[in-house]
Amino acid sequence: MSASTTQSQEAQPQNSKARVLMASLIGTTIEFYDFYIYATAAVLVFPKLFFQQGDPTSALLQSFATFAIAFFARPIGSAIFGHFGDRVGRKATLVAALLTMGISTVVIGLLPTYAQVGILAPLLLALCRMGQGLGLGGEWSGAVLMATENAPEGKRAWYGMYPQLGAPIGFILSASSFLLLGHFLTDEQFFAWGWRVPFIASALLVFMGLYIRLKLHETPAFQKVLDSKKDVKVPFTEVFKNHFRTLVLGTIAGICTFVLFYLMTVYALTWGTSPDGGNYPRAVFLEWQLWAILCFALFIPVSAIMAEKMGRKATSMLVCAICIVFGFFFQPLLASGNPVAVIAFLCIGLGLMGLTYGPIGTVLSEIFPTSVRYTGSALTFNLASILGASFAPFIAAKLNATYGLEYVGYYLSIASFISLVAFFLLKETKTEDVNNQM
């Protein structure tokens, strides 16, 4: 090793373990909290307040359409934030992504309704939803890289698990906020102003996240790219030109994760509280989901341990296989009419979500070299979100209405099988020194 390289490493400030893990965790917690309060409001609030009233099903489908906008904005956010993340650095890009998401969410809480401004209301809602998607498109990948590129050898899957924990924590905060509002407010108060509180309150979480992230230093892996002057001028082009197969396989591999999650949260809530479905009280079903999310959180670290011992590929393939089987129990459990069976359904499904979601960040970051890792991992994750999540509630609703609830389970099984094949074709990265790949 040359003297100049040694001096460069010594001069490079080091991030403490606690600061790295807290910064990656709190950022994704905020981002997913913002994302989930929209998902919940898309079912409970927006169909009633932001679209022309008449046919409730039509209003719900229009609300789901705005929900889908963010997923199409996410790859754009991946390209924009990924470019700067691979050219300027992880830290500055993470701060910008957090601000984009946070401001969009707060503004949603201030929007006028359809009764106040007519067609302008859903248009403004769609615009803010796009902002949320752009921010999340750049947030997730940067948080994962901040964790994994600071991880010691043999601990990348464990460090990469921390940003993933932000998803269940954000969901718990989101669901809790709506449960508390439902408990303390009447329906009139909730729809008049109460639904706005979770959106506006996210500003406090954003300030907290910014405070922690502004104290971070650049990751050692990316600093090596800067020091060696091997950064790529247009990372987006480089990914499509030289890593297209990896991009496609990574995208397909992530489909199971997204289909499973949005069926277990958004669609399950829709069906469970619908008069034509489970017809359970809104607060009751949200409480069941809240308990099940604890299973989601519990199995994320379990999956990280499995990924370190068995390998990322073997772990992910095993979980996809279990999800295929779970799809055949979707209708018998959810439509059983037995609260115990429904709770078991939610706990099993979201427990599986923890197992599939825990390693996916490490998988998608390790399959790309450092110089294009931000762009590559962000694109795969967010393209998978388009294929797996953007229309998942919509597709599930149409399948249920046309063929029956059991076909929603078959939809999950097919998505899981497709992802299993993609994981089989991806390389195992457990033993590779990926942070030295320029």
C-alpha positions as CSV (number, residue, x, y, z in Angstrom):
1,M,0.0,0.0,0.0
2,S,1.4,3.4,-0.9
3,A,2.1,6.1,1.6
4,S,-0.4,8.5,-0.1
5,T,-3.1,5.8,0.2
6,T,-2.3,5.2,3.8
7,Q,-2.4,9.0,4.6
8,S,-5.7,9.3,2.7
9,Q,-7.2,6.6,4.8
10,E,-5.9,8.1,8.0
11,A,-7.3,11.5,7.0
12,Q,-10.7,10.1,6.2
13,P,-13.0,10.8,9.2
14,Q,-14.7,7.7,10.5
15,N,-18.4,7.3,11.3
16,S,-19.2,5.7,14.6
17,K,-21.2,2.5,14.5
18,A,-24.1,4.0,16.5
19,R,-24.3,7.1,14.3
20,V,-24.3,5.1,11.1
21,L,-27.0,2.7,12.2
22,M,-29.2,5.4,13.8
23,A,-28.9,7.6,10.6
24,S,-29.9,4.8,8.3
25,L,-32.7,3.6,10.6
26,I,-34.3,7.0,11.4
27,G,-34.2,8.1,7.8
28,T,-36.1,5.1,6.5
29,T,-38.4,5.3,9.4
30,I,-39.4,8.8,8.5
31,E,-39.7,8.0,4.8
32,F,-41.8,4.9,5.4
33,Y,-44.0,6.7,8.0
34,D,-44.7,9.3,5.3
35,F,-45.4,6.7,2.7
36,Y,-47.7,4.6,5.0
37,I,-49.9,7.5,6.2
38,Y,-50.6,8.2,2.6
39,A,-51.4,4.5,2.0
40,T,-53.8,4.5,4.9
41,A,-55.4,7.7,3.9
42,A,-55.8,6.4,0.4
43,V,-58.2,3.8,1.8
44,L,-59.9,5.7,4.6
45,V,-59.8,9.4,3.7
46,F,-59.0,10.4,0.1
47,P,-61.9,8.6,-1.6
48,K,-64.3,10.6,0.5
49,L,-62.6,14.1,0.5
50,F,-60.5,14.4,-2.7
51,F,-62.7,12.9,-5.5
52,Q,-66.2,13.5,-6.8
53,Q,-68.7,11.6,-4.8
54,G,-71.2,9.2,-6.4
55,D,-69.8,5.7,-6.9
56,P,-67.7,4.7,-3.8
57,T,-65.8,2.0,-5.8
58,S,-64.9,4.5,-8.5
59,A,-63.6,7.0,-5.9
60,L,-61.5,4.2,-4.2
61,L,-60.0,3.2,-7.5
62,Q,-59.1,6.8,-8.3
63,S,-57.5,7.1,-4.9
64,F,-55.5,3.9,-5.6
65,A,-54.4,5.5,-8.9
66,T,-52.8,8.5,-7.1
67,F,-51.3,5.9,-4.7
68,A,-49.6,4.3,-7.8
69,I,-48.1,7.6,-9.0
70,A,-45.4,7.5,-6.4
71,F,-44.2,4.1,-7.7
72,F,-43.7,5.5,-11.2
73,A,-41.9,8.6,-9.7
74,R,-39.5,6.4,-7.7
75,P,-37.4,5.3,-10.6
76,I,-37.1,8.9,-11.7
77,G,-36.0,9.7,-8.1
78,S,-33.6,6.8,-8.4
79,A,-32.0,8.2,-11.5
80,I,-31.8,11.8,-10.1
81,F,-30.6,11.0,-6.6
82,G,-28.6,8.0,-7.7
83,H,-26.7,10.2,-10.1
84,F,-25.7,12.6,-7.3
85,G,-25.2,9.8,-4.9
86,D,-22.6,8.2,-7.2
87,R,-21.1,11.5,-8.2
88,V,-21.2,13.8,-5.2
89,G,-21.6,11.4,-2.3
90,R,-24.0,9.4,-0.1
91,K,-24.4,12.0,2.7
92,A,-25.5,15.1,0.7
93,T,-27.9,13.0,-1.5
94,L,-29.6,11.4,1.6
95,V,-30.3,14.9,3.0
96,A,-31.8,16.1,-0.2
97,A,-34.0,12.9,-0.5
98,L,-35.3,13.3,3.0
99,L,-36.2,17.0,2.4
100,T,-38.1,16.1,-0.8
101,M,-40.1,13.4,0.8
102,G,-40.8,15.4,4.0
103,I,-41.9,18.6,2.4
104,S,-44.3,16.7,0.0
105,T,-45.9,15.0,3.0
106,V,-46.4,18.1,5.1
107,V,-48.0,19.9,2.1
108,I,-50.5,17.0,1.7
109,G,-51.7,17.8,5.2
110,L,-52.4,21.4,4.1
111,L,-54.3,20.7,0.8
112,P,-57.8,21.9,0.2
113,T,-60.5,19.2,-0.5
114,Y,-62.7,18.5,-3.5
115,A,-65.6,20.3,-1.9
116,Q,-63.4,23.4,-1.6
117,V,-61.5,23.6,-4.9
118,G,-63.0,20.9,-7.1
119,I,-60.8,19.1,-9.6
120,L,-57.8,21.0,-8.4
121,A,-57.8,18.9,-5.2
122,P,-56.9,15.5,-6.7
123,L,-54.4,17.2,-9.1
124,L,-52.5,18.8,-6.1
125,L,-52.7,15.5,-4.3
126,A,-51.2,13.7,-7.2
127,L,-48.4,16.3,-7.5
128,C,-47.5,15.8,-3.8
129,R,-47.7,12.1,-4.2
130,M,-45.2,12.4,-7.0
131,G,-42.9,14.3,-4.6
132,Q,-43.1,11.5,-2.1
133,G,-42.2,9.0,-4.8
134,L,-39.2,11.0,-5.9
135,G,-37.9,11.3,-2.4
136,L,-38.3,7.7,-1.5
137,G,-36.7,6.8,-4.8
138,G,-33.5,8.3,-3.6
139,E,-33.8,7.6,0.1
140,W,-33.9,3.9,0.5
141,S,-30.8,3.1,-1.5
142,G,-28.7,5.8,0.1
143,A,-29.7,4.6,3.6
144,V,-28.8,1.0,2.8
145,L,-25.4,2.1,1.3
146,M,-24.7,4.2,4.3
147,A,-25.1,1.1,6.5
148,T,-23.5,-1.6,4.3
149,E,-20.5,0.5,3.1
150,N,-19.6,1.3,6.7
151,A,-20.0,-2.4,7.8
152,P,-17.1,-4.5,8.9
153,E,-16.4,-7.6,6.8
154,G,-18.9,-10.4,7.6
155,K,-21.5,-8.0,8.9
156,R,-22.9,-6.4,5.8
157,A,-26.2,-8.2,6.0
158,W,-26.6,-7.3,9.6
159,Y,-25.8,-3.7,9.0
160,G,-28.0,-3.7,5.9
161,M,-30.9,-4.9,8.1
162,Y,-31.1,-1.6,10.1
163,P,-32.5,0.6,7.3
164,Q,-35.1,-2.2,6.7
165,L,-36.3,-1.9,10.3
166,G,-37.5,1.6,9.4
167,A,-40.3,0.0,7.4
168,P,-42.1,-1.7,10.4
169,I,-41.3,1.2,12.7
170,G,-42.7,3.7,10.3
171,F,-45.8,1.6,9.9
172,I,-46.3,1.3,13.6
173,L,-46.0,5.1,14.0
174,S,-48.4,5.6,11.1
175,A,-51.0,3.0,12.3
176,S,-50.7,4.3,15.9
177,S,-51.4,7.8,14.8
178,F,-54.6,6.8,13.0
179,L,-55.7,4.6,15.9
180,L,-55.2,7.5,18.4
181,L,-57.1,9.9,16.1
182,G,-59.9,7.4,15.8
183,H,-60.1,6.9,19.6
184,F,-60.1,10.6,20.6
185,L,-62.0,12.1,17.6
186,T,-65.5,11.6,16.3
187,D,-65.8,10.7,12.6
188,E,-66.9,14.3,11.8
189,Q,-63.8,15.7,13.5
190,F,-61.5,13.1,11.9
191,F,-62.7,13.9,8.3
192,A,-62.9,17.7,9.0
193,W,-59.3,18.1,10.2
194,G,-58.0,15.1,12.2
195,W,-56.6,13.2,9.2
196,R,-54.3,16.1,8.5
197,V,-52.4,15.7,11.8
198,P,-50.2,12.7,10.9
199,F,-49.1,14.5,7.7
200,I,-48.2,17.8,9.3
201,A,-46.6,16.1,12.3
202,S,-44.1,14.4,10.0
203,A,-42.2,17.7,10.0
204,L,-40.9,17.0,13.5
205,L,-39.5,13.6,12.4
206,V,-37.8,15.2,9.3
207,F,-36.0,17.8,11.5
208,M,-34.8,15.0,13.7
209,G,-33.5,13.0,10.7
210,L,-31.7,16.0,9.3
211,Y,-30.0,16.7,12.6
212,I,-28.5,13.2,12.7
213,R,-27.6,12.9,9.0
214,L,-25.8,16.2,8.8
215,K,-23.3,14.9,11.3
216,L,-22.3,11.9,9.1
217,H,-19.1,11.6,7.1
218,E,-18.9,10.0,3.6
219,T,-18.7,6.2,3.5
220,P,-15.2,4.7,3.2
221,A,-16.1,2.7,0.1
222,F,-17.3,5.7,-1.8
223,Q,-14.4,7.8,-0.5
224,K,-12.1,5.2,-2.3
225,V,-13.9,5.9,-5.5
226,L,-13.4,9.7,-5.1
227,D,-9.7,9.2,-4.1
228,S,-9.0,7.0,-7.1
229,K,-10.9,9.3,-9.5
230,K,-12.8,6.3,-10.8
231,D,-16.3,7.8,-10.5
232,V,-18.6,7.4,-13.4
233,K,-19.8,10.5,-15.3
234,V,-23.3,9.2,-16.0
235,P,-24.1,6.3,-13.6
236,F,-27.6,5.8,-15.1
237,T,-26.1,5.1,-18.6
238,E,-23.4,2.9,-17.1
239,V,-25.9,0.7,-15.3
240,F,-28.0,0.1,-18.4
241,K,-24.9,-0.3,-20.6
242,N,-22.8,-2.7,-18.5
243,H,-25.0,-4.0,-15.8
244,F,-28.3,-4.5,-17.6
245,R,-28.7,-8.2,-16.8
246,T,-28.1,-7.5,-13.1
247,L,-30.6,-4.7,-13.2
248,V,-33.3,-6.9,-14.7
249,L,-32.7,-9.9,-12.4
250,G,-32.5,-7.6,-9.3
251,T,-35.8,-6.0,-10.3
252,I,-37.6,-9.3,-10.8
253,A,-36.1,-10.6,-7.5
254,G,-37.8,-7.7,-5.6
255,I,-41.3,-8.3,-7.0
256,C,-42.3,-10.9,-4.3
257,T,-41.4,-8.4,-1.5
258,F,-43.6,-5.6,-2.8
259,V,-46.6,-7.8,-3.8
260,L,-46.6,-9.5,-0.4
261,F,-46.3,-6.2,1.6
262,Y,-49.0,-4.3,-0.2
263,L,-51.4,-7.2,-0.2
264,M,-50.9,-7.6,3.6
265,T,-51.3,-3.9,4.4
266,V,-53.2,-1.8,1.8
267,Y,-55.4,-4.5,0.2
268,A,-56.0,-6.4,3.5
269,L,-57.1,-3.2,5.1
270,T,-59.4,-2.4,2.1
271,W,-61.0,-5.9,2.1
272,G,-61.1,-6.2,5.9
273,T,-63.0,-3.0,6.5
274,S,-65.3,-3.2,3.4
275,P,-69.0,-4.1,3.7
276,D,-68.5,-6.6,0.9
277,G,-65.4,-8.0,2.6
278,G,-64.7,-8.7,6.2
279,N,-66.7,-5.7,7.4
280,Y,-64.5,-5.3,10.5
281,P,-64.4,-2.0,12.2
282,R,-61.6,0.2,11.0
283,A,-60.0,0.6,14.4
284,V,-60.1,-3.1,15.1
285,F,-58.5,-4.1,11.8
286,L,-55.8,-1.4,12.1
287,E,-55.0,-2.7,15.6
288,W,-54.7,-6.3,14.2
289,Q,-52.3,-5.0,11.6
290,L,-50.3,-3.1,14.2
291,W,-49.8,-6.4,16.2
292,A,-48.8,-8.2,13.0
293,I,-46.3,-5.5,12.1
294,L,-44.4,-6.6,15.2
295,C,-43.8,-9.9,13.5
296,F,-42.5,-8.0,10.5
297,A,-40.0,-6.2,12.7
298,L,-39.0,-9.4,14.6
299,F,-38.2,-11.4,11.5
300,I,-36.0,-8.7,9.8
301,P,-33.1,-9.4,12.1
302,V,-33.8,-13.2,11.9
303,S,-33.4,-12.9,8.1
304,A,-30.1,-11.0,8.5
305,I,-28.7,-13.8,10.6
306,M,-29.9,-16.3,8.0
307,A,-28.3,-14.3,5.2
308,E,-24.9,-14.1,7.0
309,K,-24.9,-17.9,7.7
310,M,-26.7,-19.4,4.7
311,G,-26.0,-16.7,2.1
312,R,-28.2,-14.0,0.6
313,K,-29.3,-16.1,-2.3
314,A,-30.3,-19.3,-0.4
315,T,-32.2,-17.3,2.2
316,S,-34.1,-15.3,-0.3
317,M,-35.0,-18.4,-2.4
318,L,-36.2,-20.2,0.7
319,V,-38.5,-17.4,1.7
320,C,-39.9,-17.1,-1.8
321,A,-40.8,-20.8,-1.8
322,I,-42.6,-20.4,1.5
323,C,-44.5,-17.4,0.1
324,I,-45.7,-19.5,-2.8
325,V,-47.3,-21.9,-0.4
326,F,-48.7,-19.1,1.7
327,G,-50.6,-17.8,-1.3
328,F,-52.8,-20.9,-1.3
329,F,-53.9,-20.1,2.3
330,F,-54.7,-16.4,1.5
331,Q,-58.5,-16.8,1.1
332,P,-59.1,-19.6,3.7
333,L,-57.5,-17.5,6.5
334,L,-58.5,-13.9,5.5
335,A,-62.1,-14.8,4.7
336,S,-62.6,-17.3,7.5
337,G,-64.7,-14.9,9.5
338,N,-62.7,-15.9,12.6
339,P,-60.7,-13.1,14.2
340,V,-58.1,-15.5,15.4
341,A,-57.6,-16.9,11.9
342,V,-57.4,-13.3,10.4
343,I,-54.8,-12.3,13.0
344,A,-52.8,-15.4,12.3
345,F,-53.0,-14.6,8.6
346,L,-51.7,-11.1,9.2
347,C,-48.9,-12.3,11.5
348,I,-47.8,-15.1,9.1
349,G,-47.9,-12.8,6.1
350,L,-46.0,-9.9,7.7
351,G,-43.6,-12.3,9.3
352,L,-42.7,-13.6,5.9
353,M,-42.4,-10.0,4.8
354,G,-39.7,-9.5,7.4
355,L,-37.9,-12.5,6.1
356,T,-38.0,-11.4,2.5
357,Y,-37.4,-7.7,3.2
358,G,-34.5,-8.0,5.6
359,P,-31.8,-9.2,3.1
360,I,-33.1,-7.4,0.0
361,G,-31.2,-4.2,0.7
362,T,-27.9,-6.1,1.1
363,V,-28.6,-8.2,-2.0
364,L,-29.4,-5.3,-4.3
365,S,-26.4,-3.2,-3.1
366,E,-23.9,-6.0,-3.3
367,I,-24.6,-7.0,-6.9
368,F,-23.4,-3.6,-8.2
369,P,-19.8,-2.1,-8.0
370,T,-19.3,0.9,-5.8
371,S,-19.1,3.5,-8.6
372,V,-22.7,2.9,-9.7
373,R,-24.1,1.2,-6.6
374,Y,-26.4,4.0,-5.5
375,T,-28.0,4.3,-9.0
376,G,-28.1,0.5,-9.6
377,S,-29.6,-0.5,-6.3
378,A,-32.1,2.3,-6.3
379,L,-33.3,1.5,-9.8
380,T,-33.7,-2.2,-9.1
381,F,-35.6,-1.6,-5.9
382,N,-37.9,1.1,-7.3
383,L,-38.5,-0.7,-10.7
384,A,-39.5,-3.7,-8.6
385,S,-41.9,-1.4,-6.7
386,I,-43.6,-0.5,-10.0
387,L,-44.0,-4.2,-11.0
388,G,-44.8,-5.5,-7.6
389,A,-46.6,-2.7,-5.7
390,S,-47.9,0.2,-7.7
391,F,-51.0,-1.7,-8.9
392,A,-51.0,-4.5,-6.4
393,P,-54.1,-3.2,-4.5
394,F,-55.8,-2.4,-7.8
395,I,-55.0,-5.8,-9.3
396,A,-56.1,-7.6,-6.1
397,A,-59.4,-5.7,-6.0
398,K,-60.1,-6.6,-9.7
399,L,-59.2,-10.3,-9.2
400,N,-61.4,-10.5,-6.1
401,A,-64.3,-8.8,-7.8
402,T,-64.0,-11.0,-11.0
403,Y,-62.8,-14.4,-9.8
404,G,-62.9,-14.4,-6.0
405,L,-60.4,-13.8,-3.1
406,E,-58.5,-17.1,-3.7
407,Y,-57.2,-15.6,-6.9
408,V,-55.5,-12.8,-4.9
409,G,-53.5,-15.6,-3.2
410,Y,-52.6,-17.1,-6.6
411,Y,-51.4,-13.7,-7.6
412,L,-49.0,-13.7,-4.7
413,S,-47.8,-17.3,-5.4
414,I,-47.0,-16.5,-9.1
415,A,-45.1,-13.3,-8.1
416,S,-43.1,-15.3,-5.5
417,F,-42.2,-18.0,-8.0
418,I,-41.0,-15.4,-10.5
419,S,-38.8,-13.8,-7.9
420,L,-37.5,-17.2,-6.8
421,V,-36.2,-17.9,-10.4
422,A,-34.5,-14.4,-10.4
423,F,-32.7,-15.1,-7.1
424,F,-31.6,-18.4,-8.5
425,L,-29.9,-16.6,-11.5
426,L,-28.3,-13.9,-9.4
427,K,-24.8,-14.5,-8.0
428,E,-24.1,-15.1,-4.3
429,T,-22.2,-12.2,-2.8
430,K,-21.8,-13.3,0.8
431,T,-18.0,-14.0,0.6
432,E,-17.1,-11.3,-2.0
433,D,-15.2,-8.1,-1.0
434,V,-17.8,-5.9,-2.7
435,N,-16.8,-2.6,-1.2
436,N,-13.5,-2.8,-3.0
437,Q,-15.2,-3.2,-6.4
438,M,-14.9,0.1,-8.2
